[in-house]
Amino acid sequence: MSKRVVVTGMGVVSPNGVGLPDFLNAIQQGISGIRFVPHYADLHFSCQVAGVPPFEWDSLRPQISDVVLHGLKGVNIGYGLKAAVDAWTHAGYPLNTTETLWDTGCIFGNSVADTEAMKNVITRVDNKEVKKLGSRIVEQAMNSGVTSYIAGRLGLGNKVLTNSAACATGTQAILMGYEYIKHGMAKRMLTGSSEYVDTYVFGSFDSMRVLSRKYNDQPERASRPMSATAGGFIPGSGAAALMLEDLDTALERGATIYAEVLGGAGNSGGQRNGGSMTAANPEGVIRCITESLADAGITGADVDLISGHLTATIADKQEIMNWTKALGREGRDFPMVNSLKSMIGHCLSAAGTIESVASVLQLQHGFVHPNINLEDPHPGITAIIAETCLPTTLIKKDINIVAKANFGFGDVNSCIIFSKYNPE
């Protein structure tokens, strides 16, 4: 018998707010976390702005030992550890446990290791100073470093995995955790993802000429999903985590339930029929969404809000077209759609989980966050859906079901359906 899966805790490290209170205020007020980065100007990058979380390393001090903190160099691990521990405590669980929690696991994704930290390795090896590297470097270089740190801090003993699926990583992590609980393989799964876009990763994207370069002097206006003047995406860094639980377990301990995961799906377009390493096969996207609806036991008519991938590139128009076909809705009948990337940029592997936290907050507090920088919607988009579906100011509205999707390099797709918790 399938288990119902609910969200009982959240944590977030976002460019426009660290911690749930600051993040909630930011997305309600339409506050941007995009900032000018002088170092990128010094390096003559075309794009010189980024989404950078206001993160303080000392914020980890109450959560990990001074010894661990002193040796921790991987920024993406720091982000992920902060978000995960915040989600754990937000769910009401204690930090200091002495026993292994065999019924609780962790799936926490990321894409690439912190190359700035690895530069130190390369430099010391090339200078024949390998003995100066210390004993902590391997655990931070390995792709599973973030889950290892989280699981070790919390004593998690069920499945502990690091997934990686480019920009679909975050939603895929939540979906995998949901499936483990649904099929009775775990009672709880701490799910999330993290991303640190360091200088070298940022430079690689800049060389592709896919980043916005027209708003270096106006960073808060730079990220413009669905806009006629969108000029490319803005990389962002951060992390987020969602504590998922079997409903019976959550009810037994009297947990606060913030949302329910009704279902979801993931697939690949196979890089065929328009799909490629950097572009989505429309059929794959449509299948992913429709299979998510079917898994959730709902129809396209039930969706109140779409939290889109929508990166501020030429792919935005095609994404909206895919949604109209998957939901069977267009024009004024189309649900409202927003893109958190207008405020925080594209946080790559962390995008799906940060946007999922925003989705749950909108369900919980009854609002639709604005699309900032959308004073000029792309005419190709407003030709297929009504402009009223693209909110540019906060809308107070009861939201029951949110469809959250992300689509990544390699033509990979993931979609999750969140709903308000209904005891019946």
RODO-2510 file (C-alpha; in nm, 4 decimals, decimal comma):
residues 424
     n   res          X          Y          Z
     1     m     0,0000     0,0000     0,0000
     2     s     0,1378     0,3411    -0,0999
     3     k     0,2168     0,5907     0,1748
     4     r     0,1138     0,9555     0,1686
     5     v     0,4135     1,1891     0,1818
     6     v     0,4140     1,5305     0,3483
     7     v     0,6541     1,8208     0,4000
     8     t     0,7271     1,8861     0,7682
     9     g     1,0327     2,1116     0,7538
    10     m     1,2243     2,3463     0,5236
    11     g     1,5541     2,5304     0,5121
    12     v     1,6890     2,7760     0,2554
    13     v     2,0059     2,9602     0,1615
    14     s     1,9037     3,1909    -0,1219
    15     p     2,0542     3,4998    -0,2865
    16     n     1,7599     3,7033    -0,1545
    17     g     1,7390     3,5547     0,1933
    18     v     1,8967     3,3005     0,4259
    19     g     1,6416     3,1330     0,6526
    20     l     1,2670     3,1032     0,6028
    21     p     1,1593     3,4419     0,7504
    22     d     1,3944     3,6488     0,5339
    23     f     1,3259     3,4375     0,2252
    24     l     0,9483     3,4572     0,2701
    25     n     0,9630     3,8352     0,3044
    26     a     1,1851     3,8625    -0,0038
    27     i     0,9627     3,6595    -0,2350
    28     q     0,6504     3,8392    -0,1151
    29     q     0,8067     4,1810    -0,1648
    30     g     0,9815     4,0956    -0,4917
    31     i     1,3298     4,1604    -0,3517
    32     s     1,6174     4,0737    -0,5833
    33     g     1,9305     3,8953    -0,4699
    34     i     2,1273     3,9765    -0,7849
    35     r     2,4437     4,1778    -0,7169
    36     f     2,7335     4,3270    -0,9135
    37     v     3,0545     4,1266    -0,8637
    38     p     3,3642     4,3485    -0,9081
    39     h     3,5899     4,0434    -0,9514
    40     y     3,3992     3,9458    -1,2661
    41     a     3,4552     4,2937    -1,4077
    42     d     3,8277     4,2624    -1,3311
    43     l     3,8298     3,9355    -1,5261
    44     h     3,6539     4,1042    -1,8217
    45     f     3,3551     3,8712    -1,8088
    46     s     3,0670     3,9830    -2,0295
    47     c     2,8222     3,9160    -1,7438
    48     q     2,9326     4,0751    -1,4191
    49     v     2,6326     4,0115    -1,1913
    50     a     2,5269     3,7040    -0,9958
    51     g     2,2901     3,5746    -0,7301
    52     v     2,5076     3,5552    -0,4179
    53     p     2,3553     3,4490    -0,0826
    54     p     2,4227     3,6756     0,2178
    55     f     2,5768     3,3742     0,3905
    56     e     2,7993     3,3929     0,6973
    57     w     3,0222     3,0972     0,7811
    58     d     2,9727     3,1693     1,1491
    59     s     2,6050     3,0768     1,1046
    60     l     2,7263     2,7152     1,0949
    61     r     2,8976     2,7432     1,4334
    62     p     2,5964     2,6299     1,6420
    63     q     2,5434     2,3352     1,4079
    64     i     2,8898     2,1818     1,3666
    65     s     3,2024     2,1637     1,5768
    66     d     3,4778     2,4235     1,5546
    67     v     3,7135     2,1531     1,4277
    68     v     3,4820     2,0644     1,1382
    69     l     3,4139     2,4304     1,0639
    70     h     3,7855     2,5106     1,0530
    71     g     3,8513     2,2375     0,7970
    72     l     3,5434     2,2996     0,5817
    73     k     3,6422     2,4717     0,2553
    74     g     3,3706     2,3621     0,0122
    75     v     3,1191     2,6460    -0,0090
    76     n     2,8482     2,4288    -0,1658
    77     i     2,8809     2,1909     0,1304
    78     g     2,8454     2,4821     0,3704
    79     y     2,5314     2,6010     0,1931
    80     g     2,3836     2,2516     0,1873
    81     l     2,4654     2,1770     0,5500
    82     k     2,3024     2,5008     0,6647
    83     a     1,9821     2,4383     0,4651
    84     a     1,9592     2,0730     0,5695
    85     v     2,0096     2,1311     0,9418
    86     d     1,7595     2,4196     0,9329
    87     a     1,5019     2,1917     0,7679
    88     w     1,5707     1,9227     1,0279
    89     t     1,5174     2,1556     1,3229
    90     h     1,2222     2,3279     1,1519
    91     a     1,0600     1,9840     1,1413
    92     g     1,1037     1,9605     1,5167
    93     y     1,3838     1,7053     1,5338
    94     p     1,6709     1,7328     1,7846
    95     l     2,0268     1,7838     1,6658
    96     n     2,2116     1,5832     1,9261
    97     t     2,1369     1,2178     1,8653
    98     t     2,3577     0,9286     1,9742
    99     e     2,1916     0,6491     1,7772
   100     t     2,1830     0,5862     1,4033
   101     l     1,8404     0,6672     1,2551
   102     w     1,7868     0,3624     1,0370
   103     d     1,4457     0,4757     0,9108
   104     t     1,5680     0,8183     0,7949
   105     g     1,7744     0,8918     0,4845
   106     c     1,9051     1,1786     0,2762
   107     i     1,9124     1,2613    -0,0932
   108     f     2,0982     1,5850    -0,1555
   109     g     2,2157     1,6816    -0,5012
   110     n     2,4836     1,9022    -0,6502
   111     s     2,6560     1,9315    -0,9841
   112     v     3,0283     2,0022    -0,9664
   113     a     3,2815     2,0162    -0,6858
   114     d     3,3990     2,3548    -0,5622
   115     t     3,6657     2,4265    -0,8245
   116     e     3,8048     2,7193    -0,6291
   117     a     3,8783     2,4797    -0,3421
   118     m     4,0284     2,2325    -0,5898
   119     k     4,2531     2,5066    -0,7312
   120     n     4,4406     2,4921    -0,4010
   121     v     4,4973     2,1201    -0,4573
   122     i     4,6265     2,1708    -0,8097
   123     t     4,8553     2,4548    -0,7036
   124     r     5,0070     2,2643    -0,4133
   125     v     5,0536     1,9446    -0,6164
   126     d     5,2189     2,1356    -0,9019
   127     n     5,4451     2,3087    -0,6493
   128     k     5,5379     1,9716    -0,4951
   129     e     5,3663     2,0659    -0,1677
   130     v     5,1199     1,7787    -0,1453
   131     k     5,1963     1,7233     0,2233
   132     k     5,0464     2,0657     0,2965
   133     l     4,7030     1,9668     0,1663
   134     g     4,5975     1,8104     0,4949
   135     s     4,3640     1,5208     0,5590
   136     r     4,0299     1,6877     0,4846
   137     i     4,0530     1,7585     0,1140
   138     v     3,9219     1,4286    -0,0290
   139     e     3,5930     1,4385     0,1636
   140     q     3,5242     1,7828     0,0184
   141     a     3,6373     1,6994    -0,3334
   142     m     3,4094     1,3989    -0,3706
   143     n     3,0708     1,4647    -0,5244
   144     s     2,8967     1,3003    -0,2295
   145     g     3,0646     1,5306     0,0212
   146     v     2,7493     1,7293     0,0935
   147     t     2,5341     1,4249     0,1756
   148     s     2,8150     1,2750     0,3814
   149     y     2,8428     1,5863     0,5945
   150     i     2,4640     1,6064     0,6408
   151     a     2,4173     1,2380     0,7206
   152     g     2,7086     1,2409     0,9639
   153     r     2,5830     1,5475     1,1466
   154     l     2,2324     1,4060     1,1877
   155     g     2,3073     1,0327     1,2183
   156     l     2,1004     0,9311     0,9150
   157     g     2,1128     0,5581     0,8464
   158     n     1,8743     0,4874     0,5595
   159     k     1,9616     0,5527     0,1951
   160     v     2,2120     0,8387     0,1659
   161     l     2,2620     0,9454    -0,1952
   162     t     2,3979     1,2361    -0,3961
   163     n     2,2106     1,2849    -0,7227
   164     s     2,3157     1,5017    -1,0137
   165     a     2,0966     1,5916    -1,3101
   166     a     2,2070     1,9443    -1,4014
   167     c     1,9257     2,1965    -1,3495
   168     a     1,6742     1,9200    -1,2728
   169     t     1,8813     1,8002    -0,9755
   170     g     1,6776     1,9661    -0,6999
   171     t     1,3333     1,8497    -0,8066
   172     q     1,4771     1,5069    -0,8856
   173     a     1,6133     1,4788    -0,5296
   174     i     1,2728     1,5585    -0,3805
   175     l     1,1034     1,3167    -0,6194
   176     m     1,3429     1,0348    -0,5269
   177     g     1,2865     1,0958    -0,1554
   178     y     0,9113     1,0974    -0,2131
   179     e     0,9290     0,7634    -0,3946
   180     y     1,1326     0,5961    -0,1181
   181     i     0,8757     0,6968     0,1431
   182     k     0,5757     0,6241    -0,0796
   183     h     0,6908     0,2661    -0,1306
   184     g     0,7734     0,2077     0,2357
   185     m     1,1535     0,2064     0,2108
   186     a     1,1959     0,4926     0,4606
   187     k     0,9847     0,6871     0,7069
   188     r     1,1681     1,0133     0,6525
   189     m     1,3926     1,1547     0,3801
   190     l     1,5817     1,4815     0,4061
   191     t     1,5923     1,6024     0,0451
   192     g     1,7581     1,9010    -0,1180
   193     s     2,0393     2,0341    -0,3314
   194     s     2,3140     2,2928    -0,3254
   195     e     2,5224     2,4901    -0,5731
   196     y     2,8202     2,7211    -0,5494
   197     v     2,8855     2,8935    -0,8812
   198     d     3,2505     2,9835    -0,8380
   199     t     3,4638     3,1938    -1,0716
   200     y     3,5566     2,9052    -1,2997
   201     v     3,2053     2,7666    -1,3390
   202     f     3,0725     3,1184    -1,3963
   203     g     3,3438     3,1829    -1,6556
   204     s     3,2521     2,8637    -1,8389
   205     f     2,8920     2,9786    -1,8776
   206     d     3,0077     3,3269    -1,9732
   207     s     3,2146     3,1792    -2,2568
   208     m     2,8969     3,0179    -2,3974
   209     r     2,7406     3,3640    -2,4326
   210     v     2,4202     3,2470    -2,2658
   211     l     2,4377     3,4973    -1,9778
   212     s     2,2800     3,8412    -1,9672
   213     r     2,5341     4,1161    -2,0307
   214     k     2,3161     4,4263    -2,0730
   215     y     2,2413     4,5056    -1,7079
   216     n     2,5798     4,5012    -1,5358
   217     d     2,5082     4,8523    -1,4078
   218     q     2,1544     4,7540    -1,2984
   219     p     2,1961     4,4084    -1,1455
   220     e     1,8486     4,3856    -0,9938
   221     r     1,6985     4,4219    -1,3430
   222     a     1,9265     4,1653    -1,5045
   223     s     1,7224     3,8460    -1,4598
   224     r     1,4153     3,8780    -1,6845
   225     p     1,2260     3,5506    -1,7407
   226     m     0,9491     3,5679    -2,0030
   227     s     1,0476     3,9251    -2,0901
   228     a     1,0874     4,0625    -2,4425
   229     t     1,4174     4,2166    -2,3267
   230     a     1,5546     3,9015    -2,1634
   231     g     1,9156     3,8599    -2,2652
   232     g     2,0184     3,5368    -2,0987
   233     f     2,0235     3,3889    -1,7507
   234     i     2,2043     3,5035    -1,4374
   235     p     2,3899     3,2331    -1,2413
   236     g     2,3023     3,2067    -0,8739
   237     s     2,4270     3,0066    -0,5772
   238     g     2,2538     2,8611    -0,2742
   239     a     2,0801     2,5585    -0,1303
   240     a     1,7477     2,4411     0,0072
   241     a     1,6115     2,1360     0,1843
   242     l     1,2699     1,9809     0,2466
   243     m     1,2006     1,7271     0,5199
   244     l     0,9661     1,4632     0,3781
   245     e     0,7793     1,2184     0,6007
   246     d     0,5332     0,9359     0,5846
   247     l     0,2011     1,0965     0,6847
   248     d     0,1358     0,8424     0,9613
   249     t     0,4759     0,9128     1,1153
   250     a     0,4172     1,2890     1,1000
   251     l     0,0721     1,2619     1,2578
   252     e     0,1926     1,0264     1,5300
   253     r     0,4450     1,2818     1,6556
   254     g     0,2116     1,5816     1,6089
   255     a     0,4247     1,7454     1,3413
   256     t     0,3231     2,0626     1,1606
   257     i     0,2453     1,9716     0,7986
   258     y     0,3242     2,2436     0,5462
   259     a     0,2249     2,0644     0,2246
   260     e     0,1747     1,7254     0,0664
   261     v     0,3654     1,5796    -0,2278
   262     l     0,0893     1,4366    -0,4457
   263     g     0,3179     1,2890    -0,7080
   264     g     0,5750     1,3559    -0,9744
   265     a     0,7765     1,2196    -1,2622
   266     g     1,1142     1,2465    -1,4272
   267     n     1,2450     1,1516    -1,7685
   268     s     1,4799     1,2388    -2,0527
   269     g     1,3941     1,3553    -2,3999
   270     g     1,6818     1,1426    -2,5262
   271     q     1,8329     1,4417    -2,7107
   272     r     1,6057     1,3641    -3,0063
   273     n     1,3435     1,5621    -3,2007
   274     g     1,4726     1,9046    -3,1030
   275     g     1,6376     1,7932    -2,7812
   276     s     2,0130     1,8288    -2,7383
   277     m     2,2743     1,8649    -2,4669
   278     t     2,1461     2,2188    -2,4007
   279     a     1,7862     2,2110    -2,5266
   280     a     1,4829     2,0122    -2,4171
   281     n     1,2930     1,7780    -2,6447
   282     p     0,9383     1,9247    -2,6169
   283     e     0,7812     1,5781    -2,6186
   284     g     0,9914     1,4785    -2,3179
   285     v     0,8845     1,7882    -2,1232
   286     i     0,5169     1,7346    -2,2043
   287     r     0,5372     1,3673    -2,1082
   288     c     0,7090     1,4554    -1,7810
   289     i     0,4327     1,6999    -1,6840
   290     t     0,1433     1,4754    -1,7902
   291     e     0,2934     1,1759    -1,6099
   292     s     0,3309     1,3906    -1,2985
   293     l    -0,0363     1,4824    -1,3120
   294     a    -0,1319     1,1176    -1,3548
   295     d     0,0885     1,0086    -1,0653
   296     a    -0,0708     1,2774    -0,8476
   297     g    -0,4208     1,1691    -0,9498
   298     i    -0,5189     1,5124    -1,0821
   299     t    -0,5839     1,6782    -1,4179
   300     g    -0,4432     1,9930    -1,5740
   301     a    -0,7598     2,1776    -1,4684
   302     d    -0,6657     2,1281    -1,1015
   303     v    -0,3382     2,3229    -1,1189
   304     d    -0,3617     2,6684    -0,9582
   305     l    -0,0013     2,7789    -1,0076
   306     i     0,2984     2,6812    -1,2170
   307     s     0,6425     2,7367    -1,0702
   308     g     0,8264     2,7271    -1,3995
   309     h     1,1871     2,6607    -1,4934
   310     l     1,1847     2,9788    -1,7081
   311     t     1,5461     3,0940    -1,7184
   312     a     1,5215     3,4215    -1,9187
   313     t     1,6430     3,2633    -2,2424
   314     i     1,4859     3,1884    -2,5782
   315     a     1,3615     2,8617    -2,4242
   316     d     1,0964     3,0441    -2,2159
   317     k     0,8454     3,0666    -2,5007
   318     q     0,8805     2,6958    -2,5809
   319     e     0,8402     2,6053    -2,2138
   320     i     0,5103     2,7939    -2,1899
   321     m     0,3937     2,6235    -2,5093
   322     n     0,4818     2,2849    -2,3560
   323     w     0,2805     2,3672    -2,0436
   324     t    -0,0273     2,4613    -2,2510
   325     k    -0,0143     2,1269    -2,4280
   326     a     0,0494     1,9251    -2,1113
   327     l    -0,2280     2,0940    -1,9115
   328     g    -0,4699     2,1355    -2,2026
   329     r    -0,5133     2,5020    -2,1078
   330     e    -0,4248     2,8295    -2,2783
   331     g    -0,5347     3,1920    -2,3055
   332     r    -0,7273     3,3138    -2,0017
   333     d    -0,7824     2,9556    -1,8889
   334     f    -0,4102     2,9106    -1,8242
   335     p    -0,3068     2,9056    -1,4550
   336     m    -0,0843     3,1725    -1,3095
   337     v     0,2857     3,1128    -1,3657
   338     n     0,5872     3,2602    -1,1935
   339     s     0,9630     3,2275    -1,2085
   340     l     1,1631     3,2766    -0,8905
   341     k     1,4684     3,3204    -1,1112
   342     s     1,3583     3,6784    -1,1722
   343     m     1,4681     3,7476    -0,8118
   344     i     1,7556     3,5064    -0,7511
   345     g     1,8900     3,4082    -1,0920
   346     h     1,9391     3,0486    -1,1986
   347     c     2,0855     2,8510    -0,9083
   348     l     2,1486     2,5484    -1,1325
   349     s     2,1406     2,2303    -0,9181
   350     a     1,9898     2,4241    -0,6269
   351     a     1,7179     2,5868    -0,8383
   352     g     1,4580     2,3133    -0,7979
   353     t     1,4742     2,2944    -0,4196
   354     i     1,4853     2,6714    -0,3595
   355     e     1,1871     2,7090    -0,5930
   356     s     1,0125     2,4172    -0,4194
   357     v     1,0466     2,5906    -0,0824
   358     a     0,8938     2,8999    -0,2453
   359     s     0,6121     2,6811    -0,3814
   360     v     0,5319     2,5389    -0,0385
   361     l     0,5407     2,8862     0,1197
   362     q     0,2888     3,0100    -0,1377
   363     l     0,0594     2,7174    -0,0531
   364     q     0,1030     2,7722     0,3190
   365     h     0,0534     3,1505     0,3233
   366     g    -0,1924     3,1907     0,0345
   367     f    -0,0158     3,4110    -0,2168
   368     v     0,1490     3,4155    -0,5586
   369     h     0,4887     3,5800    -0,5651
   370     p     0,5519     3,8357    -0,8400
   371     n     0,7592     3,8009    -1,1536
   372     i     0,9857     4,1026    -1,1218
   373     n     1,1328     4,2692    -1,4323
   374     l     0,8332     4,1629    -1,6402
   375     e     0,7088     4,5029    -1,7517
   376     d     0,7401     4,3839    -2,1133
   377     p     0,6144     4,0233    -2,1518
   378     h     0,7426     3,8439    -2,4586
   379     p     0,4783     3,8762    -2,7333
   380     g     0,5297     3,5127    -2,8273
   381     i     0,4163     3,4182    -2,4764
   382     t     0,1200     3,6544    -2,4494
   383     a     0,0032     3,5229    -2,7865
   384     i    -0,0712     3,1868    -2,6237
   385     i    -0,1574     3,2752    -2,2618
   386     a    -0,3256     3,5815    -2,1105
   387     e    -0,1021     3,8529    -1,9660
   388     t    -0,3072     3,8281    -1,6455
   389     c    -0,1492     3,4864    -1,5922
   390     l     0,1876     3,6590    -1,5416
   391     p     0,1636     3,8416    -1,2061
   392     t     0,4048     4,1306    -1,1562
   393     t     0,2882     4,2173    -0,8047
   394     l     0,2042     4,0057    -0,5014
   395     i    -0,1353     3,8389    -0,5326
   396     k    -0,3091     3,7207    -0,2175
   397     k    -0,4927     3,4091    -0,3268
   398     d    -0,5757     3,0676    -0,1905
   399     i    -0,3502     2,8201    -0,3722
   400     n    -0,4272     2,4486    -0,3495
   401     i    -0,2009     2,2857    -0,6085
   402     v     0,1374     2,3936    -0,7481
   403     a     0,3162     2,2207    -1,0355
   404     k     0,6933     2,2661    -1,0004
   405     a     0,9212     2,1604    -1,2858
   406     n     1,2836     2,1940    -1,3904
   407     f     1,4617     2,0980    -1,7106
   408     g     1,8376     2,0505    -1,7333
   409     f     2,1374     2,0153    -1,9625
   410     g     2,1461     1,6671    -2,1089
   411     d     1,7723     1,6922    -2,1896
   412     v     1,6618     1,5746    -1,8420
   413     n     1,3280     1,6701    -1,6870
   414     s     1,1644     1,6521    -1,3455
   415     c     0,8235     1,7682    -1,2204
   416     i     0,6607     1,7551    -0,8762
   417     i     0,3036     1,8294    -0,7708
   418     f     0,2656     1,9970    -0,4311
   419     s    -0,0708     2,0524    -0,2629
   420     k    -0,2143     2,1829     0,0578
   421     y    -0,2459     1,9038     0,3095
   422     n    -0,5998     1,7665     0,3210
   423     p    -0,6618     1,5259     0,6119
   424     e    -0,9230     1,3453     0,4042
***
